């Protein structure tokens, strides 16, 4: 046996250098630019309109200038000279592209491919037509959005082929535009100063955690889609064929629950894979390669079956900055089970290798894009995408300084960080500029109202209709249109993030919710919980407006006896504390029990759920027809969560007379949530800041104190008609 091993070593020693030389030669031959091989087959003005000749190729870039009368008006290149373009066939898809000085795509030509699409009845002309439709694409917008600023036109039956073409056009175009400085884009400059990198202790020294810890601190990120969300997304896409074929099942049924973790990080890998599997992973990965673990369950598979046929996973794509990667069968391994005892069960457990040549940086954010398809005919399908963002928590990272000092700190500092432009949350904020502007304006108006509440409430009719109008805006625009409904789940998730490795990225993903929380935090210091609960909560607005309608139709109102009312207050606090305690054990479980909030049913899904959820929400609204804001008063855990820090408010803005409560009970009887005690003081934990008591405070028709003062002024004027009467200064008589 030893002799055989020695002979094997000897043979390898002899042929190894030969193989190495052949590999180097093959790699050199393959890396040579081949754009000049294809340009004679395509007229130059088809790629760059108006051009009449090519200039000499760039010395360090396989790009040909397209000239008109000797002046460069654009550039032509081949996508396969810049990015990997391997398709179903295992061979490159060659696409010629032209771009102008403003980084606009001027022409695209499918030069050569070996895809077997004709075997399934798709004409080559259809693929070429899709390819040529990229003319006019703005590469600066694509660079800013991470390659997602355009709509992907999928050809049914050729999904992978179209995706590879799309990926190569976008990535190659951005790379060329950056290198040439087109459209104001700048070459990507690596930071030569201190950089973040992953701490990589030896496998045996890396700590082992548990599922709950990794799930709570963001080491594992999750995308959950239910059937209702997916159906709504296809409705929003406007495709009538897809709308007519909704996915079956209850709206709350799980469509897909997909989890992602960077398994090549030692602690994450050891925890989720176990020591043996993590050791196998390390052996599998080469220098510069990383790996992600993707877990899935539900009706929809993130793998599908196409990869078996073509060797490529067409439903998921990893995107980071300008780079993207699709995974082939050789880059995938199945995992039998998760190592942690407390881990959930999944139907799909797969490890995907991220190749080194895409320049993936595990210390920077990335996203996994899921392609959801829907059959709209015998072979036709339509598609939408969802993004799962991922950022590695800082506890896995360390800052290192490269040995080589920066050569040009000025230019490096002046270059914008392209990663800042590719943040998913930034793209979402840009897409919702109108909604953000409306919400900021509404909050600004409300702030002015509260700072000048005495002037606003001086006219009872104006105050009433202003409130009706604002609540209608809250319900229709913020709630049903924008889905900007805060939830106790936000509170629980925020606490979980603060106690772990906090990151703003997750909270910035929904701009309207983020702005609402920011405004809530500010208003708690000034006025307490009532600003949100009384004015900005869509479900609260729905309760109040429905009660107004009930009153209009003479529905009898129930006044809860004060003794009973006072004992029902604590229920919402007990519900919140129960959910909070449960979240310390399992945030996912707490989210399920948070269905005690009817917000998702009534506001987010607009009652498009199974009948138990709808019945629960309707029952609460029905109770609110007889007891105004019944749910807010006694059951809302979000209101309880806001009332606790609301006690830290700095001011008491609501004005009272010393006669309030003794003997006058007018405000207490008319308070919509019975937040005024019989003795006259206002309970700030329960007050919704509706300002009705401030309307009464100034009413010379309803307030006994104001009536007395009005009578006194009238009598003094009658007795001394020529006397100067000092205006009534109510502020001095308030307590």
C-alpha positions in Angstrom: 0.0 0.0 0.0 2.8 2.4 0.9 4.4 1.6 -2.5 1.2 2.5 -4.3 1.1 5.8 -2.5 4.7 6.6 -3.4 4.0 5.8 -7.1 0.9 8.0 -7.0 2.9 10.9 -5.6 5.6 10.4 -8.2 3.1 10.5 -11.1 1.4 13.6 -9.7 4.9 15.2 -9.3 5.6 14.6 -13.0 2.3 15.6 -14.6 1.4 18.3 -12.1 3.6 21.0 -13.7 2.3 20.1 -17.1 -1.3 20.4 -15.9 -0.6 23.7 -14.3 0.9 25.1 -17.5 -2.1 23.9 -19.5 -4.5 25.5 -16.9 -2.6 28.8 -17.1 -2.6 28.8 -20.9 -6.3 28.0 -21.0 -7.1 30.7 -18.5 -5.1 33.2 -20.4 -6.8 32.2 -23.7 -10.2 32.4 -22.1 -9.5 35.8 -20.5 -8.5 37.4 -23.8 -11.1 39.9 -25.0 -13.3 38.5 -27.7 -15.4 41.6 -28.5 -13.5 42.1 -31.8 -14.7 38.6 -32.9 -18.3 39.7 -32.9 -18.4 43.4 -33.9 -18.0 42.7 -37.6 -21.4 40.9 -37.5 -23.3 43.8 -36.2 -23.6 47.3 -37.8 -22.0 49.9 -35.5 -25.0 52.3 -35.8 -27.2 49.5 -34.4 -25.3 49.6 -31.1 -24.5 53.3 -31.1 -26.9 55.3 -33.4 -25.0 57.8 -35.5 -21.6 56.2 -35.1 -19.7 55.5 -38.3 -16.4 53.9 -37.1 -14.6 52.2 -34.2 -11.6 53.8 -32.5 -8.7 51.8 -31.1 -9.5 49.5 -28.1 -8.7 50.8 -24.7 -5.3 49.7 -23.5 -6.6 48.3 -20.1 -10.3 47.7 -20.9 -11.9 45.5 -23.6 -14.0 48.4 -24.8 -14.1 50.0 -28.3 -14.9 53.6 -28.7 -17.8 54.3 -31.2 -16.9 57.4 -33.2 -18.7 59.9 -35.4 -16.5 62.0 -37.7 -13.6 61.1 -35.4 -15.3 62.1 -32.2 -16.2 59.5 -29.6 -20.0 59.4 -28.9 -20.3 56.0 -27.2 -18.6 52.7 -26.4 -19.2 49.1 -27.4 -18.2 46.0 -25.4 -19.2 42.3 -24.9 -20.8 41.4 -21.7 -18.9 38.1 -21.4 -15.6 40.0 -21.3 -16.7 41.5 -18.0 -19.0 39.0 -16.2 -19.9 35.4 -16.1 -22.7 34.7 -18.6 -23.1 30.9 -18.4 -26.6 29.8 -19.2 -28.5 26.5 -19.3 -26.2 25.0 -21.9 -23.1 25.6 -19.7 -21.7 27.9 -22.3 -21.5 31.7 -22.3 -24.2 33.9 -23.7 -22.5 36.7 -25.6 -24.3 40.1 -25.8 -22.9 43.1 -27.5 -23.8 46.4 -25.8 -23.4 50.1 -26.7 -23.5 53.0 -24.1 -23.2 56.7 -24.5 -21.3 59.3 -22.4 -24.4 59.7 -20.1 -24.3 56.0 -19.2 -27.5 55.3 -21.2 -27.7 52.0 -23.1 -27.9 52.9 -26.8 -28.2 49.4 -28.3 -28.1 45.7 -27.4 -27.5 42.7 -29.6 -27.7 39.0 -28.7 -24.5 38.0 -30.6 -24.3 34.3 -29.8 -25.7 31.7 -27.5 -26.0 27.9 -27.2 -29.3 27.8 -25.2 -31.7 25.0 -26.1 -34.7 27.3 -26.0 -35.8 26.2 -29.6 -36.4 22.7 -28.2 -39.3 24.0 -26.1 -40.9 26.0 -28.9 -39.6 29.5 -28.1 -38.4 31.3 -31.2 -35.0 32.9 -31.1 -36.5 36.1 -32.3 -38.5 36.4 -29.0 -35.3 36.2 -26.9 -33.6 38.7 -29.2 -36.6 41.1 -28.8 -36.3 41.0 -25.1 -32.6 41.6 -25.2 -33.0 44.6 -27.5 -35.6 46.1 -25.2 -32.8 47.2 -22.8 -32.1 50.1 -25.1 -32.5 53.3 -23.2 -31.7 51.8 -19.8 -30.1 54.4 -17.4 -27.0 52.7 -15.8 -26.7 55.4 -13.2 -30.1 54.5 -11.9 -29.2 50.8 -11.9 -26.0 51.5 -10.0 -28.0 53.5 -7.4 -30.6 50.7 -6.9 -28.2 47.8 -7.0 -29.4 46.7 -10.4 -33.2 46.8 -9.6 -34.4 50.0 -11.2 -35.9 48.2 -14.2 -38.6 45.7 -14.8 -37.5 42.2 -15.7 -39.4 40.9 -18.7 -39.4 37.1 -18.3 -40.1 34.9 -21.3 -42.0 31.8 -20.1 -40.0 28.7 -20.7 -36.7 30.6 -20.8 -36.5 32.0 -17.3 -32.9 31.2 -16.6 -31.8 32.4 -20.0 -33.5 35.7 -19.6 -32.2 36.1 -16.1 -28.6 35.4 -17.1 -28.9 37.9 -20.0 -30.5 40.5 -17.7 -27.8 40.0 -15.0 -24.9 40.2 -17.6 -26.3 43.4 -19.2 -26.8 45.2 -16.0 -23.6 44.2 -14.3 -21.3 44.6 -17.3 -22.9 47.9 -18.1 -22.4 49.3 -14.7 -18.8 48.0 -14.6 -17.9 49.7 -17.9 -19.7 52.9 -17.0 -17.8 53.1 -13.7 -14.4 52.4 -15.3 -15.0 55.0 -18.0 -16.6 57.5 -15.7 -19.8 57.7 -17.7 -22.9 59.5 -16.4 -20.9 60.8 -13.4 -20.2 57.3 -12.1 -16.9 56.7 -10.5 -14.7 53.6 -10.3 -15.2 51.5 -7.2 -12.3 52.4 -4.9 -11.6 50.0 -2.1 -11.1 51.7 1.2 -7.4 51.7 2.0 -8.0 52.7 5.6 -9.3 50.5 8.4 -11.7 47.9 7.2 -14.1 45.5 8.8 -13.5 41.8 8.4 -14.9 38.6 9.9 -13.3 37.3 13.1 -12.1 33.8 12.2 -10.9 31.9 15.2 -10.1 28.2 14.7 -13.1 26.0 14.4 -12.6 24.5 17.9 -12.2 28.0 19.4 -15.3 29.5 17.8 -18.2 29.8 20.4 -21.4 27.8 19.9 -24.7 29.6 20.4 -28.3 28.6 19.9 -31.1 29.2 17.5 -32.9 31.8 19.6 -29.8 33.9 20.0 -28.9 33.9 16.4 -32.5 34.5 15.3 -32.8 37.4 17.8 -29.6 39.3 17.0 -30.0 39.2 13.2 -27.5 36.4 12.5 -30.5 34.7 10.9 -32.7 36.9 8.7 -36.2 35.9 7.7 -38.6 36.6 4.9 -42.2 35.6 5.6 -44.9 35.8 3.0 -48.5 34.6 3.4 -50.9 33.8 0.6 -52.7 37.1 1.0 -49.5 39.2 0.6 -48.4 37.3 -2.6 -51.9 37.6 -4.1 -51.9 41.3 -3.3 -48.4 41.7 -4.9 -49.7 40.2 -8.1 -52.7 42.5 -8.0 -50.4 45.5 -7.6 -48.4 44.3 -10.6 -51.5 44.9 -12.8 -51.2 41.6 -14.7 -54.9 40.7 -15.4 -53.9 37.1 -16.1 -52.1 36.7 -12.8 -54.9 38.4 -10.9 -57.4 36.0 -12.3 -55.4 33.0 -11.0 -54.8 33.7 -7.3 -53.0 31.2 -5.1 -55.4 29.0 -3.2 -55.7 28.9 0.5 -56.6 31.3 3.3 -54.8 34.7 3.1 -52.9 34.0 6.3 -51.6 30.6 5.2 -47.8 30.6 4.8 -46.7 30.9 1.2 -43.0 30.8 2.1 -40.9 31.3 5.1 -37.3 31.7 4.1 -34.4 32.1 6.5 -30.8 33.1 5.5 -27.6 32.9 7.5 -23.9 33.4 6.6 -22.8 29.9 7.4 -19.1 30.6 6.7 -18.9 32.7 9.9 -17.4 30.4 12.5 -20.0 30.9 15.3 -23.0 30.8 12.9 -21.7 27.8 11.1 -20.8 25.8 14.2 -24.1 26.6 15.8 -26.4 25.8 12.9 -24.4 23.0 11.1 -22.6 21.3 14.0 -18.9 20.7 14.2 -18.7 17.9 11.7 -20.8 19.7 9.0 -18.9 22.9 9.6 -15.6 21.1 9.1 -16.9 19.7 5.9 -18.0 23.2 4.8 -14.5 24.6 5.5 -13.0 21.8 3.4 -15.5 22.5 0.6 -14.7 26.3 0.4 -11.7 27.6 -1.3 -9.7 30.8 -0.6 -12.0 33.8 -0.8 -15.2 31.9 -1.0 -18.1 32.3 1.5 -21.3 30.3 2.0 -24.9 31.0 3.0 -27.4 28.7 4.5 -30.9 29.0 3.1 -33.9 27.4 4.9 -37.4 27.2 3.7 -40.9 25.9 4.4 -44.4 26.6 3.1 -46.2 26.2 -0.2 -43.5 27.7 -2.3 -40.0 26.3 -2.8 -37.1 28.7 -3.2 -35.3 26.0 -5.2 -38.0 24.8 -7.6 -37.2 22.1 -10.0 -35.5 24.0 -12.8 -32.0 23.5 -11.3 -32.3 19.8 -11.8 -32.8 20.3 -15.5 -30.4 23.1 -16.1 -28.0 23.1 -13.2 -28.9 26.6 -12.1 -31.2 27.8 -9.3 -33.5 30.3 -11.0 -35.6 31.4 -8.0 -32.9 33.0 -5.9 -30.2 35.5 -6.6 -27.6 37.1 -4.3 -27.1 40.8 -4.8 -24.5 43.1 -3.3 -23.8 46.6 -4.6 -23.2 46.2 -8.4 -22.6 42.4 -8.2 -25.0 39.6 -8.2 -24.6 35.8 -8.2 -26.9 32.9 -9.2 -26.0 29.5 -7.9 -25.3 26.3 -9.9 -25.8 22.8 -8.8 -22.0 22.4 -8.1 -22.3 25.4 -5.7 -25.1 23.7 -3.6 -25.2 21.1 -0.9 -28.2 19.8 1.0 -28.2 19.8 4.7 -29.9 16.9 6.5 -30.9 18.8 9.7 -30.0 21.7 11.9 -27.8 21.1 14.9 -29.5 23.3 17.6 -32.1 21.4 19.6 -34.5 24.4 19.7 -34.4 25.0 15.9 -37.6 24.9 13.9 -38.1 22.2 11.3 -37.8 23.1 7.6 -38.6 21.2 4.4 -35.6 22.7 2.5 -32.1 23.1 4.0 -29.4 24.1 1.5 -25.9 25.5 1.6 -24.8 27.7 -1.3 -21.2 28.6 -2.1 -20.5 32.2 -3.1 -17.6 32.2 -5.6 -14.6 34.4 -5.0 -14.7 36.0 -8.4 -17.8 38.1 -7.7 -15.9 40.1 -5.0 -18.4 39.4 -2.3 -17.7 41.2 1.0 -19.3 39.3 3.9 -18.8 42.4 6.2 -21.1 44.5 4.0 -24.9 44.2 3.5 -26.4 42.1 0.8 -29.8 40.8 -0.2 -31.2 37.5 -1.4 -33.8 38.1 -4.1 -36.7 35.6 -4.4 -38.5 35.2 -7.7 -42.1 34.1 -7.2 -43.7 32.8 -10.4 -47.4 32.2 -11.2 -48.7 30.1 -14.1 -51.0 32.1 -16.3 -51.5 29.7 -19.1 -50.5 26.3 -20.4 -46.8 27.2 -20.5 -46.9 31.0 -19.7 -45.8 32.3 -16.3 -45.5 35.7 -14.8 -43.1 36.8 -12.1 -42.6 39.1 -9.1 -39.7 39.5 -6.8 -39.2 39.9 -3.0 -36.0 40.9 -1.3 -34.5 39.5 2.0 -31.9 41.9 3.3 -29.0 40.7 5.4 -26.3 42.5 7.4 -23.9 40.6 9.6 -24.1 41.8 13.2 -21.0 43.8 14.4 -20.1 41.2 17.0 -18.7 38.9 14.3 -16.5 41.7 12.8 -13.3 43.3 13.7 -11.5 46.4 12.3 -8.2 45.8 10.6 -5.7 48.2 9.0 -4.1 47.1 5.8 -0.3 47.0 5.9 0.1 49.3 2.8 -0.7 52.9 3.6 -3.2 54.7 1.4 -1.6 56.3 -1.7 -4.2 59.0 -2.4 -6.3 59.8 0.6 -7.8 62.8 -1.0 -9.3 60.9 -4.0 -10.4 58.1 -1.7 -12.2 60.4 0.6 -13.8 62.3 -2.3 -15.2 59.1 -3.9 -18.7 58.3 -2.8 -19.4 55.0 -1.2 -21.4 52.9 -3.7 -22.6 50.7 -1.0 -24.5 53.6 0.6 -26.5 53.8 -2.7 -27.3 50.1 -2.8 -28.8 49.9 0.6 -32.2 48.3 0.2 -33.8 50.7 2.7 -32.6 53.7 0.8 -34.2 52.4 -2.4 -37.4 51.8 -0.5 -37.4 55.4 0.8 -36.9 56.7 -2.7 -39.8 54.7 -4.0 -42.1 56.1 -1.2 -41.2 59.8 -1.5 -44.9 60.8 -1.9 -46.1 58.8 1.1 -43.2 60.1 3.2 -44.0 63.7 2.2 -47.7 63.3 3.1 -46.9 61.7 6.5 -44.3 64.4 7.4 -46.8 67.1 6.4 -49.6 65.5 8.5 -47.3 65.2 11.5 -46.2 68.8 11.0 -49.8 70.0 10.9 -50.6 68.0 14.0 -47.6 69.4 15.8 -48.8 73.0 15.1 -52.3 72.1 16.3 -51.0 70.8 19.7 -48.7 73.8 20.2 -51.6 76.2 19.5 -54.4 74.0 20.8 -56.3 76.9 22.5 -56.5 78.8 19.3 -57.5 75.7 17.3 -60.2 74.6 19.8 -61.7 78.1 20.2 -64.3 77.3 17.5 -66.1 74.1 18.4 -67.4 73.5 14.8 -63.9 73.9 13.2 -62.3 71.7 15.8 -64.9 68.9 15.2 -64.6 68.9 11.4 -60.8 69.2 11.5 -60.7 66.1 13.7 -63.1 64.2 11.4 -61.0 65.2 8.4 -57.7 64.2 10.0 -59.0 60.8 11.2 -60.3 60.1 7.7 -56.8 60.9 6.4 -55.3 58.6 9.0 -57.7 55.7 8.2 -57.7 55.9 4.4 -54.3 57.3 3.5 -52.1 56.1 6.3 -54.0 52.9 7.0 -55.7 51.3 4.0 -53.5 52.9 1.4 -50.0 53.0 3.0 -50.4 50.2 5.6 -48.7 52.5 8.1 -50.2 50.8 11.2 -48.0 50.5 14.2 -48.2 47.3 16.2 -47.1 46.0 19.6 -44.9 43.6 17.5 -42.8 46.7 16.6 -42.2 47.4 20.3 -41.2 43.8 21.0 -38.9 43.6 18.0 -37.3 46.9 18.9 -36.6 45.7 22.5 -35.1 42.4 21.1 -32.8 44.4 18.8 -31.7 46.8 21.5 -30.8 43.9 23.9 -28.8 42.3 21.1 -26.7 43.9 18.3 -28.8 46.8 17.3 -28.9 47.9 13.7 -31.0 50.7 12.2 -31.2 48.9 8.8 -34.1 46.6 9.8 -36.1 49.5 11.1 -35.5 51.7 8.1 -37.0 49.1 5.8 -40.5 50.7 6.2 -40.1 54.5 6.0 -43.7 55.3 7.1 -43.5 53.1 10.2 -40.1 54.5 11.0 -41.3 58.1 10.8 -44.4 57.2 12.9 -42.2 55.7 15.6 -39.9 58.7 15.6 -42.9 61.0 16.0 -44.3 58.8 18.7 -41.0 59.0 20.6 -41.0 62.8 20.4 -44.7 63.2 21.3 -44.4 60.9 24.4 -42.0 63.5 25.9 -44.4 66.4 25.3 -48.0 65.0 25.4 -47.9 61.3 26.2 -49.4 58.4 24.3 -52.5 60.3 23.1 -51.0 61.9 20.0 -50.6 58.5 18.3 -53.6 56.7 19.8 -56.0 59.6 19.3 -54.8 60.9 16.0 -52.4 58.7 14.1 -53.6 55.1 14.7 -55.7 53.9 11.7 -57.6 51.3 13.7 -58.4 53.9 16.4 -59.6 56.2 13.6 -61.8 53.4 12.2 -63.4 52.9 15.7 -64.1 56.5 16.2 -65.5 57.2 12.8 -67.7 54.1 12.9 -69.0 55.3 16.3 -69.7 58.7 14.9 -71.8 57.0 12.2 -73.6 55.0 14.8 -74.4 58.1 16.8 -75.8 59.7 13.6 -78.2 56.8 13.3 -79.2 57.1 17.0 -77.5 53.9 18.1 -77.7 54.0 22.0 -74.4 54.6 23.8 -73.4 52.8 26.9 -71.7 54.6 29.7 -69.6 52.1 31.7 -69.9 52.7 35.4 -66.8 54.3 36.8 -66.0 51.5 39.2 -66.2 48.8 36.5 -64.4 51.1 34.0 -61.5 51.6 36.4 -61.1 47.8 36.8 -61.1 47.1 33.1 -58.2 49.5 32.4 -55.5 47.1 33.6 -56.5 44.3 31.0 -54.5 45.9 28.2 -51.5 46.2 30.5 -51.7 42.5 31.4 -51.9 41.6 27.7 -48.8 43.7 26.9 -46.8 42.2 29.8 -47.8 38.7 28.7 -46.7 39.4 25.2 -43.5 41.0 26.4 -42.6 38.1 28.6 -43.4 35.7 25.8 -41.1 37.6 23.4 -38.2 37.1 25.8 -38.6 33.4 25.2 -39.6 33.4 21.5 -40.2 36.6 19.5 -41.8 34.4 16.8 -44.3 33.0 19.3 -45.1 36.4 20.7 -45.8 37.7 17.1 -48.4 34.9 16.7 -50.2 35.7 19.9 -50.1 39.4 19.0 -53.0 38.6 16.7 -55.0 39.9 19.7 -54.5 43.1 17.8 -57.0 43.3 14.9 -54.8 45.8 13.0 -53.6 43.3 10.5 -57.1 42.1 9.6 -58.8 45.4 9.6 -56.1 47.7 8.2 -53.3 45.8 6.5 -55.4 43.1 4.8 -58.6 45.1 4.7 -60.7 42.2 6.1 -59.4 39.8 3.4 -58.7 37.0 5.8 -60.4 33.8 7.0 -63.6 34.2 8.9 -62.3 33.8 12.6 -60.0 36.8 12.2 -62.7 38.9 10.4 -65.2 37.9 13.1 -62.9 39.0 15.9 -62.2 42.4 14.3 -65.9 43.0 13.4 -66.9 42.0 17.0 -64.5 44.6 18.4 -65.7 47.3 16.0 -69.3 46.3 16.9 -68.6 46.8 20.6 -67.2 50.2 19.6 -70.5 51.2 18.2 -72.0 51.2 21.7 -68.9 52.0 23.8 -66.7 54.5 22.0 -63.2 53.2 21.3 -63.9 50.0 23.3 -60.8 48.2 22.1 -58.5 51.2 22.8 -59.9 51.5 26.3 -59.6 48.0 27.5 -57.6 45.6 25.2 -55.0 47.4 23.2 -51.5 46.2 24.2 -49.8 48.9 22.0 -51.6 51.6 23.9 -50.4 50.0 27.1 -46.9 49.9 25.8 -47.0 53.6 24.9 -48.6 54.6 28.2 -45.7 53.3 30.3 -43.0 55.7 28.9 -45.7 58.3 28.4 -45.6 59.0 32.1 -42.2 60.7 31.5 -43.9 63.6 29.6 -42.5 67.0 30.5 -45.7 69.1 30.3 -49.4 69.1 31.2 -50.9 71.0 28.3 -54.6 70.4 29.0 -56.0 73.3 30.9 -58.5 72.8 33.8 -60.5 75.1 36.1 -60.6 74.6 39.8 -64.3 73.9 39.5 -63.7 70.9 37.2 -64.9 67.8 39.0 -66.4 69.8 41.8 -69.1 70.5 41.1 -68.9 70.4 37.2 -68.8 66.9 35.6 -69.4 68.1 32.0 -65.9 67.2 30.6 -65.9 63.8 32.5 -69.2 62.9 31.0 -68.3 63.8 27.4 -64.7 62.4 27.4 -64.8 59.7 24.7 -62.6 57.2 26.6 -63.6 58.2 30.1 -60.1 59.4 30.9 -61.3 62.1 33.3 -61.8 61.0 36.9 -65.0 62.1 38.8 -62.9 64.5 40.9 -61.8 66.3 37.7 -58.2 65.3 37.0 -57.2 63.8 33.7 -55.5 60.4 33.6 -52.6 60.9 31.1 -52.2 57.1 30.7 -55.7 56.9 29.2 -56.2 60.3 27.6 -56.3 60.3 23.7 -55.7 64.0 23.4 -58.8 64.5 21.4 -58.9 68.1 22.7 -62.7 68.0 23.3 -62.2 69.1 26.9 -60.3 72.1 25.6 -63.3 73.0 23.4 -65.5 72.8 26.4 -62.9 74.8 28.4 -63.6 77.8 26.2 -67.3 77.2 25.5 -69.7 79.9 26.7 -72.6 77.5 25.9 -71.5 74.4 27.7 -68.9 75.3 30.4 -70.5 76.6 33.6 -67.3 78.6 34.5 -67.4 80.4 31.1 -71.1 80.9 31.3 -70.7 82.6 34.7 -68.0 84.8 33.4 -70.0 85.7 30.3 -73.0 86.6 32.5 -70.8 88.7 34.8 -69.3 90.6 31.8 -72.7 91.3 30.4 -74.0 92.6 33.8 -71.0 94.8 34.2 -71.4 96.2 30.8 -75.1 96.9 31.4 -74.3 98.6 34.7 -71.3 100.6 33.4 -71.8 101.0 29.7 -69.0 103.5 29.3 -66.5 101.6 31.5 -63.4 99.9 30.0 -63.7 96.1 30.7 -60.5 94.2 31.1 -60.6 91.0 28.9 -61.2 87.8 30.8 -57.9 86.1 31.5 -58.8 82.5 32.0 -55.3 81.4 32.3 -55.0 83.0 35.8 -58.0 81.1 37.1 -56.9 77.7 35.8 -55.1 75.2 38.0 
